[in-house]
Amino acid sequence: MKTIDELIADGVGGKRVFVRADLNVPLDGATITDDGRIRAVQPTIAKLAQNGAKVIVASHLGRPKGAPDPAFSLAPAAARLSELLGRDVAFASDTVGDSARATVAALGDGEVAVLENLRFNPGETSKDDAERGAFADRLAELADLYVGDGFGAVHRKHASVYDLPARLPHAAGDLIATEVAVLKRLTEDVARPYAVVLGGAKVSDKLGVIDHLLERADRILVGGGMAYTFLAAQGHEVGISLLQKDQIPAVQEYLERAAAKGVEFVLPVDVLVSADFPDLKTKAPAHPQTVAADAIPADQEGLDIGPRTRELYASKLADAATIFWNGPMGVFEHPDYAGGTQAVAQGLLDSSAFTVVGGGDSAAAVRQLGFDENAFGHISTGGGASLEYLEGKTLPGLAALED
């Protein structure tokens, strides 16, 4: 995989460099609520601009239906990028149309432009190779070189991620290089004990990574909504908690495999429950109660791991040499149910391990709960991409960057 430094050494001055970034940031109207992904790619963009490239930044945001939708405009991201770079950033109001062509044509050496949301064009996400390729052809007309640095999208076989690199000389940006190096530390020659913390809503989203990690991890700690399917698989009442009944046989199999392999599977011993899901906008008091994990009332919903579980999980992380965490332990957006996620984050910091926060809601929780991002070994920009890498899957966007 060619690096951006090698690309720069070959000369990028005066050349149009297409940077596939991941500017898929959460918005409240036009306000960015977490700019982590923009900050993560900013160094690559700055490096190219400082070496005289005409930088064309492109990304998706959200899931528009292949047509322009103001709710998913990248204009706020372009404005934030301008602030971070400390220079004007031009903005094209389309992807490959008149505005994009004129905006790129007007770029001087060292200047930066952002194209509108790539998913406003149906060719970006099309399952049809010809339609996707045709869009990639039009994108390729805008540039001389390609830099892939949108790690959060490399697991997608999309035009700007997979097809475009084949049409231009290409290299991996610094963010992707860092992400891949970190993930190799989680899969190759891992420092042990290796502890994995998995949370989030659906166990089905994590089965692939659990399957792969059973061959690699020393202990797996489970929280969040997915924990209740594990508790149900052990025969416990889970009330009205999140439950994927169809996944119970698979979960039972994994628990049996873990026991046979000597992998420690750690499940909650107590949980915070309530009959009413909390109001996440007003943050009205939720008045939860703590119950044993095997004694959840039939009319209650588990919404966070309890205090004894927090202490248990902290003890299981204390002696680890490597920790990977993906997924919150509860409804961390509400202060009454943020304690479990906060305890896990603190457990990572209190250990002497190489710690990796696997993007998505976990990264958002770290920021929302006020932790110092630099205190962790690495905070990934791609939750789904990280998980698929750890599952052993070939990621289209990484494969496309291979020489």
N, C-alpha and C positions, 0 to 999 in steps of 0.2 A: 504494500500500500504506500504510494508516494506521499510524502509529507508536504505541508504547505511551505516549509522552509526550503525544500528542494525545488518547489515550484518558483519560489521567489528568487532562488539562486539562478534559475534559468532565465529570469527576467519577467517581471509583470508590469513594469512601467509603461504607461500608455495603453495597456491591454484591458479589455473589458472582462472582468472576472465575475462569474455568476456564483454567488454563495447561497447554497441551499441551507438556510438556517431553520431553527425552530422558534418562532415567535408566537407560538400558540399559548398565549398568556390568558389568565382569567380576567374577565371584564365585568364591572358593575356599570352598565351603561357604556360610557366612553372612558371610564376610569379603570386603569390597570390595578388590580388588587395584589398582584404578586409578579414582579418583574424579573424573577430569577432567571428565566430562560433568555431574556434579552441580555442580562448582565453576563451570562455564561458565554454567549457567542460574540460579544463586543470585542474582546481581545483579537480574535481572528480578523474581524472586519477592520479594526484599527491597524493591524499589522499590514494588511494588504494596501490600505489607503496610504500609510506612511511610506510604502515602497512604490507609490505612484500609480497603483492600479485604479481603474475606473470600476468601482465596486457596485454590483447589482445584487441586492439582497432580496431573497424570495422565501416565502413560507406559506403555510396554511394557518387558519385559525378557526377552531370549532368545526362544525359539520354542516356547512351550507349545502344546498341541494343542487350544486353545479350551476348556480346562477348568482349574480350579484345580490347581496343582502347587506344593507347598512349595519345591521347588528353584528356582523362578523368582519367588518372592515379592519384592515391592518393600519389604518391611519394613526390610532393611538400608539401602536407599537413603534411606528416610524418616528413619532414625536418623542417618545421616550428614548429611542436609540440616538436621536439627535442630541438630547440632553447628556447622555452618557459619553458620547464621542466628543462633545464640546464643539460641534460644527454643524452646519446646515445639512440636512438630509432631504433630498428630493423625494417626492412621492408620486408614483404613477397610479392613476385611478383605474387602470385595468391591468391585465396580465401580459398579453401579447398584442394588444391593439394599438391604436394611434397614440394614446398617452404613454404607453410603455416605450414604444419606439422613439418618440420625441424626447422623453425623459432621459433615456439612455444616450441618445445622440448628443444631448446637451451636456453630458458629464465631462468635466475636465479631469486631468490626471489627479489622483488622490481624492476625488469626490465620491460620494455615496448616494445611492438611490434605493428605495424600497418599492417593489411591485405590490400591487393589490393582491389580496388573498388568492392563492393559486387554485383553491377549490371552487372559486367562482366560475372556473372553466371545467366542464364535465370531463374533458380529456385527462385531467390530473389524476382522478381516481378510477377511471374506466377499467373494467375487466377485459375490455376488448383491446388486444395488443395494437391493432392498427389505429384505433382512435387515440389511445394513449401515446403511441409513437408520433402521430401527427402533431399532437400538442407539444411533445418534446422537440420536434423539428422546429416549431415556431419559437420555442424558448431558446434553442441553440442559435438561432439567427441573431439573438441579442448579445451574444457573448463570444469570447475567444477561448476562455478557460473556465473550468468548473472546479469549485471547492465544495465538498460535502461536509457540512458541520452541523446538520440538524439531527442530532442523535435520537431525539424523541420520535423521529419519523422513519428511521432506518429499517424498521420491521415492516414497512409498507411497500408494496410493489406499485409505486405511483410514478407518474411520468417524470417529475422533477427529482425524484430520489433514485429511481432505477434505470429509466430509459435515457435521461439526459446525459449522464456521465459517459455513456457509450458513444456519444456524438461529439464530445469535446475532450481535449487533454484534461486530465483530472487529478485531484489530490485530496487527501483527507485534511480537514482543518484541525486546529489544536484541540478543540473540544472533543471531537470524535476520537482522536488519538489518545486523549486522556481517559475517556470512558472505556475504550477497549483495553487499555493497559490495566485499569482498575478491575474490570471484569475477569481478566486473565488471572489476577491475584485471587479471585474467588473460585476459580475453576482449575487452575494449574499450580501445583506445588504450594498448596494452601498452608499457611501457618496455623497450627492447631493448639488448643481446641477451637473448632470452627462452629460458631453458634449462628443460627438463622432465626429471625423473628418475622413471622408472617401474620398480617392482619388484613383488614378490608372487609367488604361486604360478602362477596361470593367465594365459596370454596372452589367452585368450578374454574374460576380465574387463576387459581394457584395449583391445580392438580398436576399440571405438566412440570412446574418447577419443583414441587414436592417429590415427584417421581425421580427427577434427575438428582436432587439434593440428597435423597436417601442413600445414594452411592458415595456422597462426598462429605456431608455434614456430620458433626458429632452430636448435636442436639438441635431440635427444632421446637421453637416456642410459638404457640398459636393464640391469637386474640382476635378482636373485632367480630363482625357479624359471622365470619366463617367458622368461628369457634363453636357455634351452637350446633352445626352439623356434626362436628366431632363429638360433642357431648351427647347428642342424640344417638350417634353410632355406638356409644358406650351404654346406651339404654336409659339415659337420663331425660327427665321432663325438661323441655326448654320453653314452655309457655308459648307466647306469641312472638318469640324472638325470630330473627331471620333464620330460615331453615331451607335447605335444598334436599328434600327427601330422596330425590332420585340419585343423589351423590353419596348416600349413606353406604351402599355396598363398596364403592371405591374407597371411601374413607376407612372403612373397616379393614380393607385389604392393606392400605398403607400403614395403619397402626400395627397390623400383624407383621408386615415386612420390616418395619422399624424395630420391633421387638426382636425379630430373628437376626437382624444385622447389628444389634447393639446400639442403634441410634436412639437417643433419648427424646421422646416426644413429650412435651410439657404443655398441659392444658390448664385453663383457669380453675382455681379452687374456690373462688368466690367472684360474684359479679354484682354490678349495680343494675337494678331493675326499676321499671316504672310501667304503669298502665297507659301512659300517654307519651307519645314521641315528642321531644322538646321542640319548642319554637326557636328555630335557628336564626330568625331575623331579629326578634325582640330580645332574645336571650332571657326570657322570663324564667324565674326559678323553677326547677324541675322537680325538686323534692324526691330524689331517688332513695331507695333503701338497698342495703347490702344483704345478699343472701348467699348461701353456699351454692356452688355451681351445680350440685346434684339435688337442689331443693328450690328450683325456680317455680314460683306459683304459676298456675295454668293461665291466669289472666294478665301476666306481667311479661315485659319484654326486656331482655338483656341489652344494655346500652354502653357498658364499659366493664373492664376487668376491675375487680375489687382490690382493697388494700392488701390483703394477704397474698393475692396473686402478684401484685406489683412488687412486693418484697421478694417473692419466690423468683420472679423473672430477673430482678436485679442480681440475685445471688447466682443465677445461671449464666449471667453475662460477665460477672466479676472477674473470672479467671480465663476468659476467652482470649485468644490471640487474633482471631478474625471474627467480625460480626457483620452480617448482612441483614438489613431491616427493610421490609417492604409492607406497608399497610398500617393504618392506625389501629389502636386497640379498642376504640369506641368512637362515639360521636363527638370528636374532639372540637368541632365547631361551637359546641355549647360548653360553657365553663364548668357545668356540673358533671360533664362526662369527658373532660379532657385529662383527668388525672392519670389514667392508665397510659395514654400516649405520652404524656409528659414524663412519667416514670421510666418508660422504655428509652426515651431520648436521653434522659439523665443517666440511665444505666450504661448506654453507649459511651457517654462522656466520662463516666467514673471508671470505666475499664481502661486498661492499657492496650487494648486491641487496635488493629487496623479496622476502622469502622466505615461502613458504606451505607448510606441512606438511599434507598432505591427509587427515588423520584416520585412523581405523582402526588398523592395525598400525604405521603410521608414527608416529602420535602416541604409541602405547603404547611404541614403541621409544625415542623421545625421553625419555620419563619413566623407563623401565627403565634406560637407559644413563646417567642422571644429568645430562642437559643442563638448563640453565636455560630453561624454557619461554618466559619473557619475552624471551629473546634473539632469538627468531624473530619475523618480521613477524606471522605468524598461524598458529595451530595449529587446524585445523578439527575440529569435533565430528562430522562426517559424511563418512566416506570414500566410501560409495556415492552419497550425494546430491551430493557435490562432483564426482565423476566424471560423473554424469549431466548435471549443469549444464554441465560443460565439453564434453560431447558435443553440447550444443545442444538437449537434450530439455526439454520442458515438465514441470516438477515439480508434481504435483497439489497438494501442500501449500502451495506458493508461489502457484499460480494461485488457490487458494481464499481467500487473504488479500488478493487484489487487490480494490480497491473497485469 
